[in-house]
Amino acid sequence: MAKCTKKVRMVGKYGTHYGASLRKMMKRRAVGISHCGSRMKTVAGGAWTYDTTSAVTVKSAIRRRKELKDQ
């Protein structure tokens, strides 16, 4: 399992890819639910990753439909 620290907990496994400030802002409420204090947004995702594979598929399908609609 990935290393986690006391301050950022499980978000620490994302490393520097997402930036330290982002990892410090996000707080995990429950399995799959994260909360950002500065933006006051609650996000539901996967248990150990921010996005699930099905969510990525749906987002790309929505993006493709928007592009087709604009053309």
Buried (B, 14 or more C-beta within 10 A) or exposed (E): EEEEEEEBEBBBBBEEEEEEEEBBBBBEEEEBEBBEEEEEEEBEEEEEEBEBEEBEEEEEEEEEEEEEEEE
